[in-house]
Amino acid sequence: MSHCEELLVRVGRGLHAALPRPSRHPIKALDAKGMELASSDAELRAALFRLVDVTPACRSHDDLARHLTEYLKEVDERPQALQAAMRVAHTAPGRAALGAAAATGVRHMAHRFIVGESPQAALGVLEGLWKEGSACSVDLLGEATFTSEEADRYAARCEEALEVLSAAARSWPQRPLLEADSAGPLPRVNLSVKVSALTPLMRPEAPHVGRDDAAQRLRPLLRRARDLGAHLHIDMESLDALETTEELVFDLLGEPEFGDGPSAGVVLQAYLRDSGRQLDRMLEWARASERRPPLTVRLVKGAYWDHEVVEARQHGWAPPVFEVKAESDRNFEELTRRLLDERLTKDSAGKPDPWHPLLRVAIASHNIRSLASAIAHNRASGGEDHDLELQVLRGLGDELGVAIAASGLRVRSYCPVGDLVAGMAYLVRRLLENTSNDSFLGEQQRGASIDELLAAP
Amino acid sequence: MPNPANPANPVHDRAAPFANEPVLELRRAPVRDSLTAALAELDARLPLHAPIMIGGERGADSGFESTDPSAPERVVAYAGRATESDAGAAVAAASRGFREWSARGAAERAEVLVRAAATLRERRLELAALMVRECAKPWPEADADVCEAIDFLQYYARAAVALERGPELVQVPGERNTMRYVPRGVVAVISPWNFPLAIPTGMVAAGLATGNAVVLKPAEQSPACALALVEALHGAGLPPDALSLLPGFGEVGAALVSHPGVHTIAFTGSGAVGLEIVQAAAETPDGQGHVKRVVAEMGGKNCVIVDSDADIDEVVPALVGSAFGFAGQKCSAASRVIAHEAVHDALVERLAGAVDVLAVGPPERFGTDMGPVIECEAQERVLAYAREAGQAGRIAASAAAPSGGWYCPPTVACDLDPDARVLREEVFGPLLTVEAAANVDVACETVEALPFALTAGLFSRSPATVERVAARLPVGNLYVNRGITGAMVGRQPFGGNRRSGIGSKAGGPDYLLQFVEPRVVTENTMRHGLVVE
């Protein structure tokens, strides 16, 4: 085993040991049971997704119960509890009770992933996370944007979130690890925004149209973030939005008024076959840029895998994503190494200059192996722990987040905020990720040993 | 220039099973650049010439012209104007060509079609550019049109080979029964301008694959696109007499329909012309030794039902694409939305906002959502319907349209008088009406009351509702939880019922049967008490 691999395994075991013991809380146990059930049976999983998906559109408990039983009819082997549920649905009172139970179940599931209905409502959770050693990035969930008014409303919500969070975060206690790295201070307030929500004009075949329209709404947000000292992170979505997003961010951050701020970031999706070239472009831009705050790059696996593969298959295109999970995982590690190695500038003597990096690196994953590889490579190449950020998703990576914080590393939780209706698309995607057969969390849930979890992909 | 066509799924080999030709991946900048370059090359060659071609002879190549709908002063092609006597000469050539062509087996004919498909594939950028110019098709749809043309050639080539084997019959000792399909003779194809390559290719390919000879009369708006098809087939080894091209107007189409040497008429176009063809083709003058068969795809008044449990996030873009893609000039285009009263108002508001931001402009510009309609008369017709809709109800959205070409604003109308003409008639342009219904069953009644039955859409997340509506609606193509245009060869065989069409579905397994005659041979294999098989 190479030195690096040894270090990786040691780090990984450390993280694993720091995981809180499985919760005995009955609600959490129920969650785990439900997830297990859903991941064990594809038909049941489909029924669950469809239920979650339709809940906000149902007008009554009766309506919801009818949908639920229709979905369950398509499941061949129904567990006894569901069999019973279908029987009670034959009567109106039965349907009302079943619908109420289903609605409660979905709401409960939503609350696991969504920290509050508004930034104001989310403050308690966010402050709690901060105190326990986790920073956050807030993501405002919403319906799709088709109209200018919807784009304006989203931008206004973003601005409100920046204000509300900034006002509240001032009184949070000091957490040095979360507030600075070698390059300087890190904002307490961190907001993730989606370009597709900032414009109704996303056109994959005409990136300039969406870019120009979104720029008019992103520019004021950047100003507000700069003035409030907040961080703005531009999320990445499906490949259809990639060129628009990339051009938008590079163009706007290059404008002179943003030379000193705000702190800003972009996302690199490791499942894209082209992600290496995407990183090249980020580095090239960063080298040419005279901005002071380094661009943060959040490395993720990518959340639109099914969409990308299905779209490509339907059009007869080569899928733009790795189709074998291990390839994605290997690429994730490769990009991690590149990010950590190539982020540094050299001083006049040709030595790496940790105070003026080209990029700040954030590694977002629930895969212990992926996280461990980042930590190990950073240490092995002489980097400071505080120059690496790790990120997890609220609701999925909570325990991992606790373990990372307990290990003295900086962790940030990606926290969706918004109402149930608006959050459903997000929720379904997260469920899909969590219950897919080859997901890391799935493996972990099935009780894979730490050695298996840390095996090279 | 790099080949922008994705090599992931090429079907160059006839032995390979059918797969749809992949559309271009326009989200990639180099692909877009290749199209822009192809358009510049085409522009340098304009105007083109589309001659009358009978028996491989190039005839007159001026008489009328096709123009660019987004800049009507630009002539795209000069075309010969075929006459009644040209129609007679073309049918005579076809009768000669039929003997040679039908004598070849289906496999050999299929090779020709597949070679023609390869030519279209090689010329795909140029052909897409031609559709941008001649019919103002925006790039994504122009490219899809070329792909569909390739698909028709590939699909019917394979289907004809399978059809030649004939069906299995019941056999008993002492008797041999065989059934096979033979070509009917001469097919007159009368094609529209809205799919200026794909639709003529589909009808011509079906006729040729089964061994018929074809005379093609394309729409007067798009003669150059039709010429590209004829050139590809002739270049692929089709006997010149087996396919003639008659650019021109209604009179040459009428001459073909009434010609006693024509056996089958394949038509796609308006209901009015379609019904005239059905009537005229029913005549059997002395000396005509057969009854003509008509395959006609006509109009629609395509409705989309939106139930209360629909995902409006999916409904809005699907409706915008289906109603305003290619300015609503598809027979499958969405024209009438019937929404559950619980979601009606919210839907109208979001739909209107989405239409307000549509970019109307020249089709060659990436980022244009909608180009002009095909010609001045179409513009006047659509604007008249929109005015009527305004009088009979409320205009919820009407995006700005530039001047200069035959532009119409994409329009959403609602709160309409239930008797408004615009709710019943085919507009064939960018006008979408939205009305409320108490529930899905009421909406189904509305759809059933229409004489048309081409496409329809349903948005619902209830499996029981989907099943009930699918069983009930008479339409040829029902699309559930998606847009209602863009039928793919082999995946969504396409065609309407009732007054939307007669004949089976294009791009489907039974389409070719319309171009053949079944023949059964029964042979006694007993000789003096001995079976001699």
Contacts between the chains, C-beta under 8 A, distances in Angstrom:
chain1	res1	chain2	res2	distance
A	50	B	461	6.8
A	53	B	311	7.3
A	53	B	461	6.9
A	54	B	309	5.8
A	54	B	461	4.4
A	57	B	308	7.0
A	57	B	309	4.6
A	57	B	310	6.9
A	57	B	311	6.8
A	57	B	461	6.8
A	58	B	309	6.4
A	59	B	308	6.2
A	59	B	342	6.4
A	63	B	309	7.2
A	66	B	462	7.2
A	66	B	464	7.8
A	67	B	309	6.9
A	67	B	461	6.7
A	67	B	462	5.9
A	70	B	462	5.8
A	70	B	463	4.6
A	70	B	464	5.2
A	71	B	463	7.0
A	73	B	463	7.3
A	74	B	463	6.7
A	143	B	312	7.6
A	143	B	313	5.7
A	144	B	313	4.3
A	144	B	316	7.6
A	144	B	317	7.8
A	146	B	316	5.0
A	146	B	317	6.9
A	146	B	320	7.8
A	146	B	350	5.6
A	146	B	353	6.2
A	146	B	354	3.9
A	147	B	350	6.3
A	147	B	352	7.9
A	147	B	353	2.6
A	147	B	354	5.7
A	147	B	356	6.8
A	147	B	357	6.7
A	148	B	353	6.7
A	148	B	356	7.1
A	148	B	357	5.9
A	149	B	353	5.8
A	150	B	350	7.7
A	150	B	353	6.9
A	200	B	353	7.4
A	200	B	354	6.5
A	200	B	357	5.0
A	201	B	357	6.2
A	201	B	359	7.8
A	203	B	366	7.7
A	203	B	367	5.7
A	203	B	369	7.8
A	204	B	26	6.7
A	204	B	27	3.7
A	205	B	26	3.8
A	205	B	27	6.1
A	205	B	32	6.5
A	205	B	139	6.8
A	205	B	140	6.3
A	205	B	366	5.2
A	205	B	367	7.5
A	206	B	366	4.2
A	206	B	367	3.2
A	207	B	29	8.0
A	208	B	367	6.8
A	209	B	359	7.0
A	209	B	367	4.1
A	239	B	27	6.7
A	240	B	27	5.7
A	243	B	27	6.9
A	243	B	29	6.9
A	315	B	22	5.8
A	315	B	23	5.7
A	315	B	25	7.5
A	316	B	6	6.9
A	316	B	8	6.2
A	316	B	9	4.1
A	316	B	19	6.8
A	316	B	20	6.0
A	316	B	21	7.2
A	316	B	22	3.1
A	316	B	23	7.4
A	317	B	6	5.2
A	317	B	8	5.9
A	317	B	9	8.0
A	317	B	22	5.9
A	317	B	25	5.5
A	318	B	6	6.0
A	318	B	8	4.1
A	425	B	313	7.1
